Amino acid sequence: MPPAVVVRAAGAVRLRAVGQRDRRHAPLHTNAPPQRIELIHTTSPQIPPSTPTPSPTPVPTPFSFVWLPDTQQLAYHTPEALEAAGAWIAAHIESANIVAVLHTGGLVDNGYKQWQWDNLALALDQFRDELLYFPVAGNHDLGVKLQEYDAYLAQDFLNAFPEEQKFAGGKALYEPLDAGDLHLLLLGVGWGAEKEPGLTAWLDGVMDLHGDRTCILLLHGYLSGEGRVSSAGRFAHEQIVARYPNIRLVLCGHSTGYAALTESFDDDGDGVAERAVHALMYNIQGYRYYGAMRLLTFDPVARTIAVASFSPYRGEPLEPIDEYGPLDFTLTDAF
């Protein structure tokens, strides 16, 4: 009987009987010699690879900062408003894509009253393990009359910052932060820190390391309620904002009300101003606005910052104050 023909899948070996005629035409009896087997290697047909569909370029995701203004009255007699603020922040970390909480001073009414720091912790404890908390000291945090930093510098929230990111223990501090494809630098200079020897040299060193990052500067005092640079803000205006071309946004409190100022700076000395700096002041402490905060939403594509003002404690829309203008607006050419 002739050997069987065996054919396997691609790349296998097929066996063929050599010299064997088709079985249908073979005689019934034959004296033919034994069959010889030849190995024939087969290959599968080549299937051209499909061209992969390129993935779309990801669009940078908008992100937000929560901005806490002066909370001194809340720490003194309305701790439940602080608790409401902390609860709102914790509940909206994902939906608002919050990356940090900024505090522009006036954290407590008297920095030498520990119970007021305990009241502030009602807010901080709700998000401190999930979000960066970045504060600067205000005049009340230094004891108002005493004006010393000891009590403020002893607060545990400053332990989150490495020593190399702090000046004089925390009178000024910085934090590099990446969000939404933006490389940012948070820089805070507390109340009266300019009186400390070596501040300018420290700032120069920070900018030598991180001058390529877009800088958000936090101060306690900078603008007046009329939207002008105040006496408390003159040093920062002349020696910080004007000197470092990566500063694009300044946040402050201290003065009563809220205000905005946009200034242009000629950084290269060619007579043409090429840098816009937006400065915002926010400090609403009256009963109607207890617990008021702001959400700053950055759109990396449009280069805008949407400013929304609200109070989780009051639970109702805030009414703009005529003399200060709108509470909610959008900054363009913001970074």
N, C-alpha and C positions, 0 to 999 in steps of 0.2 A: 504494500500500500504506500502511496507517495506520502511524504511528510506534509503535515499541515502548514499552512501559511499563517504566521502570527504577526499581527500588526498592533503596536501599542501607540500610546499618545505621543505627542511631539517630543522630540529629543530622545525617543526610545529606539530600540533595535527591532527591525522587521526581518523575519526569516522567510526566504523564498527558496523553493526547490528548483535547482538549476537543471535543465535538460528535461523537465517533466512537462509533457503536453497537458493541455486542458483535459481534465478528467472525462469530459463528455465525449471526447474523441479517442480515448485510449482503448486498445483491444482488451478483450476479457482475459487473455493469458499473455504473458510476456516473459522473456528471459533477459530483460534489461538489467544492467549492472546496478548496484546500490547507488542511491542518490547522493550527490555532494551538496553541502549546505554552504551558502554564501551569506555573509553578514552585510546588510545594507543599512547604513546610518541615515536616519531621516531627521529633518528639522521642521519646526512649526513655522507657518508663515509669519512674517514680521508685521506686527500691528503698529502703525505709526502712533507715537505717544500723543495724547490729546494736549493741546495747549492750555495750561491752567489759566483761569480767569483771574486777573490781578485783583488783589484786595483793594477796596477803596481807601484812599488816604484818610486816616481818622481825623475828625474835626476836634480840636481841643475843647474840652468840656468846661462850661462856665462853673465857677465856684464862688463861695461867699465867705466873708468875714462877719462875725457878730461884733458890733462896736458898743461896748458899755460906756456911757458917759459918767459924769459925777454921780456916784451912788451913796454919797455920804449921809444924806437924810434917810435913805432906806436902811442903812446900817445902824442909824441912831434910833429910829422909831417905827420903821415899817419893814421888818425882816421878811414878812410874808411876801412882799413884792420881790425881794431878792430870790426867795425860794421859787416864785413863779417864773422869774427870768431864767434860773438854772434849769427848771423843768422844760421850758420851751426850747432852750438850746439843745438839751439832751434828746428831745423828741424829734428835732429837725436836722440832726447831723447829716443823715443820708439824703433826705428829700431836698434840703437846701444846699447840699454839698458843702457844708461848713468845714473850713480847714483850720480856723483859729478864732479865739476870742480876744479882742483887743480892748484895753481899758486905759482911758486917758487921764487917770488920776482922780483924786477926790474919792478914793475907794471907801474910806470911812470918815466919820466926822472928827474923830480924835485918834490919831495913831497910837496913843499911849493908853487906850482903853481896850484891853484884850477882848472884852465881850463884844465889841463892835467888829473885830476881826472874825470872831465866831459867827456873828450874823452874816458876814460876807461869805463865809464858808458854806452857808446854806445854799448858795448858788454854785460856788466853785466845786463843791464835792460831787455835784451831779454830772459833771462832764470832765473833771480834771484827769481822769485816766484815759480819756479818748481824744481830747483836743488840747492843742497848745494854748495856754493862757499867757498873754503877753501884756504886762502892765507897765505904767510909769507912775511915779509918786507925785501926788499933788501937795499943795500947802497944808491941807488938813491931815494928810497922812503923816506929816512931820510934827504933828502936835499943835499946829496953828501958832501959838505964842512961843512954844519952845523951839520949833523949827530945827529939829535934830532928826537924823536919819536912823537912829539906833533901833527903834521899834519897827519901822518899816523893813529894814534889812534883816530883821530876825524872822520875818514871815516865811513859812515853809514853801510858798509857791516860787520863791526865788531859787530854791534848791534844784529846780528843773533845768537850770541853765549852768553849763560848765563855767568854771571860773574865768577861762579865757574869753568868754562872751560877755563878761560883766566888767564894768568900770567902777572902781571903788566899792566893790561888794554888791553892786546893783543900782547905784545912782544913775547909771546908764547901762544899756544892754542891747544886744542884737541877736538876731536869729535868721540864718538863711532858710528860705522856704521855697520849694518848687510846687507849683499847682497849675493845672490847665495849660501845660507847655510854657509857662512863664517862670523865669528865675527871679525870685523876689528877695528882698532884704528888709526885714523888719528892724527898725532902729528906734530905740526909745531913749529920751533924755529927760530925767526927772526934774522936779522943781528945784531950782537953785543949784543944779549940778555944775553949771558953768563957773561957779565959784571955787570948784575943786581944782587944784593945780593938775595939769596934765590932761585935761579933757580933750583939748584940740588935738594933741599928739595921739591920743587914743583913737579919736575919730579918724584921723589920717590913716592910722594903721588898719582900721576896719575897712576903709574905702580902698586901701591898697590891695586888700584881699578880695573884696567883694564889689568893687566899683563897676563891674559889668552887670550887676543885678539891679533891677528896678527897685528903688527904695521907697518904702512907706515910713514916714517919720512920725512918731508919736511924741507929743509934748503935752504938758498940762495947760500952760498958758501960751497963746500965740495970737489969736484974733480977739478983737473986741466984739460986742454985740452989733456994732455998726459995720462989721466986716472989714475992719482995718487991722493992720498989725499993731498989737497993743504994746505998752511999755514992757510987759512981761515977756513979750516975744521978740524984742529987738535983737538980742544976742543970737537967738536961733536963726532969725531972718538973715542977718548979715554974716554970721560965722558958720552957719551950717547949710541952710537952704541955698544961699547964693554961691557957696563954695563947692558943692558937690553936685555935678551935673546928672547924676543918676536919681536924684530925689524928684519924684513926680507927684506925690500925695502927702499932705500934712494933715494930721488929725489932732484936735485939741478940745479942751473943755474950759473950765474955770469961769469964764465970763458967762453971764446969764443969757439964755435964749439960744439961738442958733444962727449961723452965718456961713457965708461962702465967699471965697476970694480966689480969683485966678490971676496969676502973674506970669509974665514972660521974662526969660533970662537969656542974655547973650553970653554963652559959655566960652566961645572961642575968640571973643573980642573983635569980630569982624563988623560990628555995628548992626548986625541983624539978630534979633532974638529968635532962637530956635527951640527953646524948651519952655513948655507950659507946665506950671505947678499949680495944682488945685489944693487949696486949703479949706478945711471944713471945721467949724466949731459947733459943738452940740452939748447943751447942758440945760435940760428942762427939768426943773425940780418941783414945780408947783403941784398941788394936789391933783389937778386934772391930768397930769402927765406922769404920775408916779410909776416908776418901773419902765419908763420909756427907754428904748434902745434903738439901734439902727442895724439894718442888714445891708451890707455892701456886696453887691453881686457883680463879679468881674466877668466880662465876655471877652475872651482872648482874641477872637476873630474880629469883632467890631471895635475892640480897644475902648470899650465903654465900662463905666461903673454905674449901676443902677442903685440909687439910695432909697431905702424904704424905712420909714420911722413908725414905730408902733409900741404898744405897751401890753405885754401878756397879762400883767396884773389887772389893768383896767378892762381889758377884753373888749374894747370898742375903738373905732377909728379915732386917731388923734386929729384935732382941729388945728389947722395952721393959724399962726398968730400974724395978724396983718402986718405989723411992723417988721417982721422977720421974713415974710414971704413963704413960698411953698416948703412943705416938709419932705416931699418925695419928688425926686428929679433924677436925671441921668447926666453924668459927666461924659463928655466926648473927648477924644484925643487924650485919654486918661493915663496911658502908659506906653 
